Amino acid sequence: GVCIRNCAQCKKMFGSFFIGQKCADYCIKYKGKRFVDCEDEFSIQPFLQVPETDY
């Protein structure tokens, strides 16, 4: 559905900052009734992370 496609788009945009699996699980949990918009920080905030870096 649209929700899953938007998760994939956000993953492409934000890379390792975006937790795609968590987003997809969210879409499945709410059966696509909730909307994820890559340009809306409130809708993607739960799926953002600071990637671990190797120093």
N, CA, C and O atoms as a GROMACS GRO file, in nm:
protein
  220
    1GLY      N    1   0.081  -0.120   0.000
    1GLY     CA    2   0.000   0.000   0.000
    1GLY      C    3   0.085   0.125   0.000
    1GLY      O    4   0.208   0.120  -0.006
    2VAL      N    5   0.017   0.236   0.007
    2VAL     CA    6   0.082   0.367   0.006
    2VAL      C    7   0.176   0.383   0.125
    2VAL      O    8   0.286   0.436   0.110
    3CYS      N    9   0.133   0.337   0.240
    3CYS     CA   10   0.214   0.351   0.362
    3CYS      C   11   0.351   0.284   0.344
    3CYS      O   12   0.455   0.344   0.374
    4ILE      N   13   0.351   0.161   0.296
    4ILE     CA   14   0.476   0.087   0.276
    4ILE      C   15   0.564   0.156   0.171
    4ILE      O   16   0.685   0.166   0.188
    5ARG      N   17   0.502   0.202   0.062
    5ARG     CA   18   0.579   0.273  -0.042
    5ARG      C   19   0.641   0.399   0.014
    5ARG      O   20   0.755   0.433  -0.020
    6ASN      N   21   0.568   0.470   0.100
    6ASN     CA   22   0.623   0.591   0.160
    6ASN      C   23   0.739   0.557   0.253
    6ASN      O   24   0.836   0.633   0.260
    7CYS      N   25   0.731   0.446   0.324
    7CYS     CA   26   0.844   0.402   0.407
    7CYS      C   27   0.967   0.381   0.321
    7CYS      O   28   1.077   0.422   0.356
    8ALA      N   29   0.948   0.316   0.207
    8ALA     CA   30   1.060   0.289   0.116
    8ALA      C   31   1.118   0.420   0.063
    8ALA      O   32   1.240   0.434   0.052
    9GLN      N   33   1.031   0.516   0.031
    9GLN     CA   34   1.077   0.646  -0.018
    9GLN      C   35   1.156   0.719   0.090
    9GLN      O   36   1.261   0.777   0.062
   10CYS      N   37   1.107   0.716   0.213
   10CYS     CA   38   1.177   0.782   0.324
   10CYS      C   39   1.313   0.717   0.346
   10CYS      O   40   1.412   0.786   0.374
   11LYS      N   41   1.319   0.584   0.334
   11LYS     CA   42   1.446   0.512   0.352
   11LYS      C   43   1.546   0.558   0.247
   11LYS      O   44   1.664   0.575   0.277
   12LYS      N   45   1.499   0.577   0.123
   12LYS     CA   46   1.588   0.626   0.017
   12LYS      C   47   1.636   0.768   0.048
   12LYS      O   48   1.752   0.801   0.024
   13MET      N   49   1.546   0.850   0.100
   13MET     CA   50   1.580   0.990   0.129
   13MET      C   51   1.674   1.004   0.248
   13MET      O   52   1.768   1.083   0.244
   14PHE      N   53   1.647   0.929   0.355
   14PHE     CA   54   1.719   0.948   0.481
   14PHE      C   55   1.823   0.841   0.510
   14PHE      O   56   1.901   0.855   0.605
   15GLY      N   57   1.826   0.736   0.431
   15GLY     CA   58   1.927   0.631   0.447
   15GLY      C   59   1.929   0.572   0.586
   15GLY      O   60   1.825   0.533   0.639
   16SER      N   61   2.048   0.564   0.646
   16SER     CA   62   2.062   0.497   0.775
   16SER      C   63   1.998   0.575   0.890
   16SER      O   64   1.989   0.524   1.002
   17PHE      N   65   1.954   0.699   0.864
   17PHE     CA   66   1.883   0.775   0.968
   17PHE      C   67   1.739   0.725   0.984
   17PHE      O   68   1.675   0.753   1.085
   18PHE      N   69   1.689   0.653   0.884
   18PHE     CA   70   1.550   0.610   0.883
   18PHE      C   71   1.540   0.460   0.906
   18PHE      O   72   1.607   0.382   0.838
   19ILE      N   73   1.457   0.418   1.001
   19ILE     CA   74   1.441   0.276   1.034
   19ILE      C   75   1.324   0.221   0.951
   19ILE      O   76   1.209   0.224   0.994
   20GLY      N   77   1.356   0.171   0.832
   20GLY     CA   78   1.255   0.125   0.739
   20GLY      C   79   1.171   0.009   0.791
   20GLY      O   80   1.050   0.005   0.768
   21GLN      N   81   1.234  -0.084   0.861
   21GLN     CA   82   1.161  -0.201   0.913
   21GLN      C   83   1.057  -0.158   1.015
   21GLN      O   84   0.945  -0.209   1.015
   22LYS      N   85   1.094  -0.066   1.102
   22LYS     CA   86   1.000  -0.016   1.204
   22LYS      C   87   0.882   0.054   1.137
   22LYS      O   88   0.768   0.040   1.181
   23CYS      N   89   0.911   0.128   1.031
   23CYS     CA   90   0.806   0.197   0.955
   23CYS      C   91   0.711   0.096   0.891
   23CYS      O   92   0.589   0.112   0.898
   24ALA      N   93   0.766  -0.006   0.828
   24ALA     CA   94   0.684  -0.110   0.764
   24ALA      C   95   0.598  -0.182   0.868
   24ALA      O   96   0.481  -0.210   0.842
   25ASP      N   97   0.656  -0.213   0.983
   25ASP     CA   98   0.580  -0.279   1.090
   25ASP      C   99   0.464  -0.191   1.136
   25ASP      O  100   0.355  -0.241   1.165
   26TYR      N  101   0.488  -0.060   1.142
   26TYR     CA  102   0.384   0.037   1.178
   26TYR      C  103   0.270   0.034   1.077
   26TYR      O  104   0.153   0.035   1.114
   27CYS      N  105   0.305   0.031   0.949
   27CYS     CA  106   0.203   0.025   0.843
   27CYS      C  107   0.116  -0.100   0.858
   27CYS      O  108  -0.006  -0.095   0.846
   28ILE      N  109   0.182  -0.213   0.883
   28ILE     CA  110   0.111  -0.340   0.897
   28ILE      C  111   0.023  -0.338   1.023
   28ILE      O  112  -0.092  -0.382   1.020
   29LYS      N  113   0.077  -0.286   1.133
   29LYS     CA  114   0.003  -0.280   1.259
   29LYS      C  115  -0.128  -0.202   1.243
   29LYS      O  116  -0.232  -0.242   1.294
   30TYR      N  117  -0.121  -0.090   1.172
   30TYR     CA  118  -0.240  -0.005   1.155
   30TYR      C  119  -0.310  -0.030   1.022
   30TYR      O  120  -0.399   0.046   0.982
   31LYS      N  121  -0.269  -0.138   0.953
   31LYS     CA  122  -0.333  -0.180   0.827
   31LYS      C  123  -0.346  -0.065   0.727
   31LYS      O  124  -0.445  -0.054   0.655
   32GLY      N  125  -0.242   0.020   0.723
   32GLY     CA  126  -0.240   0.129   0.626
   32GLY      C  127  -0.331   0.246   0.658
   32GLY      O  128  -0.343   0.339   0.579
   33LYS      N  129  -0.397   0.242   0.776
   33LYS     CA  130  -0.489   0.350   0.813
   33LYS      C  131  -0.414   0.475   0.859
   33LYS      O  132  -0.469   0.586   0.858
   34ARG      N  133  -0.290   0.458   0.899
   34ARG     CA  134  -0.207   0.572   0.937
   34ARG      C  135  -0.119   0.606   0.818
   34ARG      O  136  -0.093   0.522   0.732
   35PHE      N  137  -0.075   0.730   0.813
   35PHE     CA  138  -0.002   0.777   0.695
   35PHE      C  139   0.138   0.821   0.735
   35PHE      O  140   0.156   0.890   0.836
   36VAL      N  141   0.236   0.782   0.657
   36VAL     CA  142   0.374   0.822   0.677
   36VAL      C  143   0.411   0.916   0.562
   36VAL      O  144   0.400   0.878   0.445
   37ASP      N  145   0.454   1.038   0.595
   37ASP     CA  146   0.491   1.137   0.494
   37ASP      C  147   0.634   1.182   0.522
   37ASP      O  148   0.662   1.239   0.628
   38CYS      N  149   0.724   1.155   0.428
   38CYS     CA  150   0.867   1.186   0.446
   38CYS      C  151   0.893   1.334   0.473
   38CYS      O  152   0.994   1.368   0.534
   39GLU      N  153   0.803   1.420   0.430
   39GLU     CA  154   0.823   1.564   0.447
   39GLU      C  155   0.754   1.617   0.574
   39GLU      O  156   0.762   1.737   0.602
   40ASP      N  157   0.688   1.529   0.649
   40ASP     CA  158   0.622   1.569   0.773
   40ASP      C  159   0.700   1.510   0.890
   40ASP      O  160   0.690   1.390   0.918
   41GLU      N  161   0.777   1.595   0.958
   41GLU     CA  162   0.865   1.544   1.063
   41GLU      C  163   0.789   1.472   1.174
   41GLU      O  164   0.845   1.383   1.238
   42PHE      N  165   0.664   1.510   1.200
   42PHE     CA  166   0.588   1.445   1.307
   42PHE      C  167   0.548   1.303   1.269
   42PHE      O  168   0.539   1.216   1.356
   43SER      N  169   0.523   1.278   1.140
   43SER     CA  170   0.482   1.143   1.100
   43SER      C  171   0.601   1.047   1.090
   43SER      O  172   0.583   0.926   1.102
   44ILE      N  173   0.722   1.101   1.068
   44ILE     CA  174   0.839   1.013   1.055
   44ILE      C  175   0.928   1.011   1.180
   44ILE      O  176   1.018   0.929   1.189
   45GLN      N  177   0.903   1.100   1.274
   45GLN     CA  178   0.988   1.111   1.392
   45GLN      C  179   1.010   0.978   1.464
   45GLN      O  180   1.122   0.950   1.506
   46PRO      N  181   0.906   0.893   1.478
   46PRO     CA  182   0.929   0.765   1.548
   46PRO      C  183   1.026   0.671   1.476
   46PRO      O  184   1.076   0.576   1.536
   47PHE      N  185   1.052   0.698   1.349
   47PHE     CA  186   1.135   0.608   1.268
   47PHE      C  187   1.273   0.664   1.240
   47PHE      O  188   1.350   0.604   1.164
   48LEU      N  189   1.306   0.778   1.299
   48LEU     CA  190   1.437   0.838   1.279
   48LEU      C  191   1.531   0.797   1.391
   48LEU      O  192   1.490   0.778   1.505
   49GLN      N  193   1.658   0.783   1.356
   49GLN     CA  194   1.760   0.746   1.453
   49GLN      C  195   1.891   0.812   1.412
   49GLN      O  196   1.908   0.853   1.298
   50VAL      N  197   1.982   0.821   1.506
   50VAL     CA  198   2.117   0.865   1.475
   50VAL      C  199   2.197   0.738   1.450
   50VAL      O  200   2.214   0.657   1.541
   51PRO      N  201   2.246   0.720   1.327
   51PRO     CA  202   2.320   0.596   1.298
   51PRO      C  203   2.450   0.590   1.379
   51PRO      O  204   2.514   0.691   1.405
   52GLU      N  205   2.485   0.470   1.417
   52GLU     CA  206   2.610   0.451   1.490
   52GLU      C  207   2.726   0.465   1.392
   52GLU      O  208   2.722   0.412   1.281
   53THR      N  209   2.828   0.536   1.436
   53THR     CA  210   2.945   0.556   1.350
   53THR      C  211   3.064   0.484   1.410
   53THR      O  212   3.074   0.466   1.531
   54ASP      N  213   3.154   0.443   1.324
   54ASP     CA  214   3.276   0.377   1.369
   54ASP      C  215   3.387   0.480   1.378
   54ASP      O  216   3.422   0.544   1.278
   55TYR      N  217   3.443   0.496   1.496
   55TYR     CA  218   3.554   0.590   1.513
   55TYR      C  219   3.682   0.514   1.533
   55TYR      O  220   3.788   0.575   1.549
   0.00000   0.00000   0.00000
